[in-house]
Every structure is written in C-alpha cells, then in structure tokens.
Amino acid sequence: MSHSRTASGGDAATKKSLAPSDPAPRDMAPGGPVSERGGSAGRLRARRARNRPWGALLWVAPALLCYAAFVLYPLGQSIQYSFYNWDGIGTATPAGLANWQAIFTQPELLSAITHAFELIIFYTLFPVGAGLAAASLIRELKPGPFSTISRTILFIPQVLPLVAAGVAWTWLYSSNGLVNQILQATGLGGTTRAWLGDFTFALPAVGVIGVWVMLGFCTVLLLSGIGKIDPALYEAASLDGAGRLRQFRAVTLPGLRQELVVCTTFTIVAALASFDVIQVSTQGGPGYQTMVPGVEIYRLTFLDQRIGQASALAVFLTVLVLLVVWPIQRLGRTD
C-alpha cells in the first residue's frame, strides 16, 4: 500500500514537473498591459505634438485678427485705391499707373521725399553721434544725483507728446522768441529771423527739433548698452595701454552693435514718417520747403480730396521705409 502511494505520489510529482509552467505575470509579458500603456502614451504624445501648432495659433489668433483688421486690410485697400481717381465720396474711376507716375514727375511730391531723406541727418546722425558721446561721458560719472538728473533731463523730450514739442519750439523760433533773444543778447542780433518762415533755414530749424526729441532716446538706450559691457574688457584694454579713444573704438562700439541698430532703425523711421512736429510748426511751409510725405499725404487726403494719389504716396512711403530699414536689420544680425 505504501509502495502504491509512493508510486502514485511520484507519478503526480513527475506529471507536475512535466506540466507546462505557469504563464508569466501579465505585467511582465511582452505585448501585455505595460506595452499597451507605453504605446498609448506614445500615441498621446504624438497627438499632442500634432495639436501644438493649432494650440499656439489659438493663442495668437486675437492679435493676428486685430493686425489683419487694422493693418493688413487698410494696406490692401490703399494699394487698391492707388490705381483709381477718387475723392472719397463719389464714384472711383480707374487711373492706371498715373498716381504712381506722379510721385516721380510732380516736383512737390519729389521734394517731399527729398526733405524726408534730409531729415535723416537731423533725426539719426546727430542724435546717435551725440548720444554716443553723452552716454560715454555719463558712464564716467559716479552714481549719484547728478548722473540721475542728467539722464532725466535728456530723456524728457522723448516723454513729451510731439505736438507739444512742436508748439513749444514754434514759440522759441518766433521773431520775439527765446532763440532770437539769446542771439541778440550775445551780440548776434544780425542773424535773428523768423526761423520757421525762412526759406533757407526752415528745414534745418525743424531738424533741430528732431535732434532734441531723439537725443534722449538714443542716449538712454546706448547708456544701458554700455552698462552690459563687461568691465574686464576696459581693464584689459587699459592694461594694454589703450587710451579712452581707443577703448571707445575697440570695446564700446563693438559692444553697442545691437543698440546702435535699434537707434538707427527707430530714428530713420521717425524721419521718413515724420508728421506731428512739421504739421504743428510749419504745415510744410514756407512754400514746400518743409513738406514731407506724411504732411503731403494728409494734404492730398483731407484738403485736395485726392484719395488715389494719397494712397499711392502712402504705399510708396511704406515700401521706402522697408527698403531703407531692411539692410540695417540685416547688418545687426550678421555675426
């Protein structure tokens, strides 16, 4: 009996050992839930990656719609109107390229564009050059009340509305204004004149206003750029025997590359698109001596009711600004 029990027990053990082993846990089996979870996570990441551009577009959509409504659509309308003769009320008639040809053939339109380029000298060259000098001098000052007051005084014109600046300078330039009073007090009474009414000096007088307005912006921006230059570079240049002028050329100017690009771009656009100061101070006069495209567009639109010609000049001015600014921006991005 015991033998039979032992035999049967051995047979049972043998059968148990020969039976296929239990399947591996589901969590460890290939193709099981772990792989399924990994696959679903991968699909979820891929779906999110595909939806990310649409999500970004959703955030940008409000600003894009506003830009399209208030910039792109009016620009498209201006381009359309530039090929028509229209007074803004009646029926528009096709004009072909006549409005565009007038920009290059009518003397008053050509002079307006020429004056805008002449204002670049006052709005850009003088403020950027004087701003560099002022920023370098203020850098040498020790932090204190005098340094703070200097920056504030230089930046005040940038804060004031351009209309207010034009009105103030109109008073200064008048026959009994402060400018002529100073000239008389210093023995230069023979040079006094109605500056904004003089055919020779009206445009330079307006340019001086541009210098005064832009100087503060350029100085503060360049001063902030000088502050980010590593002082060790100046110390190394000084140890090499470089004087202040050489340090300025070798350290300051290369370090202010991006700031100079911003200053130049901002001031050139302000010169080419100038309107406020000239409209308030001279309205383009005397004659056409201070006429610029911005004032000419206003005159053609609201006084002469030549919408087509004004649109052509406005589109041309936009293209002109882009053509002038684009190389400057490329220069700023060059390594």
ZIQUI-V655188 format. One record per backbone hydrogen bond with DSSP energy under -1.0 kcal/mol. CO is the residue of the C=O (numbers start at 0). NH is the residue of the N-H. If there is no record, write none. Layout:
# ZIQUI-V655188
((CO	NH) (CO	NH))
This chain:
# ZIQUI-V655188
((0	4) (1	5) (2	6) (3	7) (4	8) (5	9) (6	10) (7	11) (8	12) (9	13) (10	14) (11	15) (12	16) (13	17) (14	18) (24	27) (24	28) (28	31) (31	35) (32	36) (33	37) (34	38) (35	39) (36	40) (37	41) (38	42) (39	43) (40	44) (41	45) (42	46) (43	47) (44	48) (45	49) (46	50) (47	51) (50	54) (51	55) (52	56) (53	57) (54	58) (55	59) (56	60) (59	63) (60	64) (61	65) (62	66) (63	67) (64	68) (65	69) (66	70) (66	71) (67	72) (70	74) (71	75) (72	76) (73	77) (74	78) (75	79) (76	80) (77	81) (79	82) (80	83) (82	94) (84	92) (85	306) (92	84) (94	97) (96	100) (97	101) (101	105) (105	109) (106	110) (107	111) (108	112) (109	113) (110	114) (111	115) (112	116) (113	117) (114	118) (117	120) (118	122) (119	123) (119	124) (120	125) (123	127) (124	128) (125	129) (126	130) (127	131) (128	132) (129	133) (130	134) (131	135) (132	136) (133	137) (134	138) (143	147) (144	148) (145	149) (146	150) (147	151) (148	152) (149	153) (150	154) (151	155) (155	158) (155	159) (160	164) (161	165) (162	166) (163	167) (164	168) (165	169) (166	170) (167	171) (168	172) (171	178) (172	194) (173	176) (176	180) (177	181) (178	182) (179	183) (180	184) (181	185) (182	187) (183	186) (187	190) (188	191) (192	194) (193	196) (197	201) (200	204) (201	205) (202	206) (203	207) (204	208) (205	209) (206	210) (207	211) (208	212) (209	213) (210	214) (213	217) (214	218) (215	219) (216	220) (217	221) (218	222) (219	223) (220	224) (221	225) (222	226) (225	228) (229	232) (230	234) (231	235) (232	236) (233	237) (234	238) (235	239) (236	241) (237	240) (242	246) (243	247) (244	248) (245	249) (246	250) (246	251) (247	252) (250	254) (251	255) (253	256) (255	259) (256	260) (257	261) (258	262) (259	263) (260	264) (261	265) (262	266) (263	267) (264	268) (265	269) (266	270) (267	271) (268	272) (274	278) (275	279) (276	280) (277	281) (277	282) (281	284) (283	289) (285	288) (291	295) (292	296) (293	297) (294	298) (295	299) (296	300) (297	301) (298	302) (298	303) (299	305) (305	309) (306	310) (307	311) (308	312) (309	313) (310	314) (311	315) (312	316) (313	317) (314	318) (315	319) (316	320) (317	321) (318	322) (319	323) (320	324) (321	325) (324	328) (325	329) (326	330) (327	331) (328	332))
